[in-house]
Amino acid sequence: MDENPTQLPQRTTGDYVHTAAKAALSAVPVVGGPAAELFALVLASPLEKRRDAWLQEIYESLKRLEQQVSGFKIEDLSKNEVFVSATIQATQIALRTHQEEKREALRNALLNVIRDKSLEEETQIFFFALIDLFTVTHLEVLRLFADPAKFPAQRRDELRDRRGVTDPVVLDLNSRGLLEDPRPFAARMRESPEGFVSAGWTLSPLGRQFLSFISERL
């Protein structure tokens, strides 16, 4: 039977991650045995499916990149220590989320590690950590401030009505240096009469760099 070139080769020797995790839990006195059984019963299968789906997504993305970029070969990535480290970091994050928006940001970031040789490794590590830390709302708000005219008006209104969530998100993005505060300095500690998503914030240079890192580049 012919192999599917877009299908990641499947393992035939067992799930090493699952086996190691269960063995480690079993070694814990008293709670080790029950905890290992709980892991096997509740978490093992979903984690395995999530991991395999993620690796398949990365494989397919790399195959497309291989067709688009002259001279790029997937097998050469084993020699790229920066990419290997980035893949490990991104995979750990991907296993902790089911949200497609964050997984898409991770996939785009991994491909951009290959595309963009100018981005410092420390900055890449920092950006992956931000993807892990941020919610989907963080990413939405960044895209809103990056180009308000292109952001869906209905969704913008929904974000404006969720001040209990979006105000802290805006302040969080600002505290991490991704936004430029449009408010006068004297007003920055005062309660705003409107939601912060209406205040005309703009992305800082770091914010634009981060958004580019997690965005698809054609």
N, C-alpha and C positions, 0 to 999 in steps of 0.2 A: 504494500500500500504506500502511495506517495505521501510524504510528509507535508503538512501544511506550513508554508514558510512564515505565516503570521502567527503560528501557534507556538507558545513557549513550550519547550520540551518538558514533559511531566516526569516527576521523580518515580523511581521504582524501588527505592531502598527505605522508604518510610519517612515519617515526618520527624526530623531531628529536633526541631525547635520544641514541638509538643512533647517528645520523649524527655528531653533535657529538663523542661519546665516541670513536668510531672514527677520526675525523679528527684528534683530539688525540693518540691513540696513534700514528697513522701519522706524525705530525710528529716523534716521538722518534727521534733517529739510531740506527742499527744495530738496536735491538730494537723500534723503532716498528712496522715492517711486520709482523713475526711476532706481536707483541703484539696488534695490531689484528685480525689474522686469528683469533687465539685468542679474543679477545673476541667476534667475530662467530660463531665456530663453537660455543663452549661457553656463553657468558654471555648473549648478546644476546636470544635467544628466551626463556629462562627469566625474564630481567629484564623483558622486555616483557610477558609473561603475568602476572607478579607485579604489575607496575605497573597494568596494565589491570584486573585483578581487584580491586585495592585501590580504584581510582577508582570502579569500579562499586559496590563495597560502600558507599563514602561517599555516592555519589549516591542509592542506594536508602535509606540511613539518613536522608538529608536530605529525601527525598520523604515518608517516614513522619512525620518531624518537622513538615513543612509541613502535613500533615493533622491533626496533634495540637495544634499551637500556633496560636491565632488571630492573624492578622496577620503571621505569619512567611512570607517568600517567599525561595526560594533565590537569585533574582537579586539580592536586596538584599545578599547576602554579599560581592559584589565591592567594596562600599564599606566593608566591615568589615576594617580593616587588621590588627586583632588576630587575627581568624579566618584571614585569608589567611596570615599568618606562622605561625600554629599549624598550618595545613594543610600548608604547605611542610615544617615541622619533622617533623610526623607522617608525611608521605609518605616523607621520607628514611629515617626509622626503619623504616617498613613494608617498604621495599625491602631492608632488611638482615636480615629475619627471615621464616621460613616458619611460625613457630609461631602457631597460631590464637589461643592465649591472649593473646599480646602484641598481635596485630592487633586482637583484640576490645577490649583495654584502650585502644588508640589510637583506635578508632572511638568508644568511649564518651567518651573524653576530649575529642575534637573536638566532639561534640554538647554536652557539658557546658560547653565554652567559650561556646557560644551561649546555653545555659540560665542559666548562673551569671554574672551581671554583677558580682558582688561579689568574685570571685577576682582578685587582682592579676596583671598580665601577667607580672611577674618570677616569681611563684610558678608560673604555668602553664608557663613555659619550663623552670623547674627540674623540675617534675613530668614533663614530656615527656622530659627528659634522664634521669630516673630510670627511666622505662619502657624506654628504650634500653639503659641499663646493667644493669638487673635481669634475672635469669633467671625462667623460669616458676616455679621453686621459691620465689624471693623473693615473688612474688605470692601463691602458695599459703600460705606461712607467715603473711603478713599477714592473709589471710582466716581462717586458723586462729585466730590470736590475737584477731581482731576478734570472733569468736563461736564459741568452742570447742564449744558444745553442738550447733550446727548443722553443724559440719564433719564429713564422713564419717569414721567411726571407723576403717575399714580404711585409708583414706588417711593418717590421722593416725599409725597404727602404722607404715606404710611410711616416712613421713618420720622417725619416731623411730628406725627401724632404719638410716637413712642418715646417721649422725652426721658422717661425713667430709665431707658436703656441707651438711647442715642446720645444724650448729653454726656454721660460718663465715658462713652466710647470716643466721642470727639476729644474730650479732655485727655483721655489716655493716649490717643494718637498724637496729640500736641505735646504731651509730656515726654514722649519718646522721640521727638524731633522730626516727625513726619509731616507736620502741618505748620503753617505760618499763621499766627493769631492776628485776625483783623481788628480786634478790639483795642481801643486806647488802653494804655497801661493802667490808668487809674480805675478802669472799669472791669479789670480782669478777675477781681475777686467778688464781683457783685452778681446777684441773681439776674439772669437774662429774662426779659419778658416773653421772648420767643425761644423755640428750641434752637440749639446750637447748629443744627443742620441748615438753618436759614440765615446764618450769620456771615456767609461769604468767605469762608476759610479757603485757603489755597494750599497746595502741596509744597513742602519745602524741597530743596534739591535732593535730600535723602529720601523723602517721600516719593518723589518721581522715580528715583532709582529703584526703590523697593517695588513700586507698582510695575515698572518695566520688567523687573526680575520675575514677577509672578504672572506676567501676561504672555499670551501666545504671540510669537513673532513669525510672520509668514515669510 
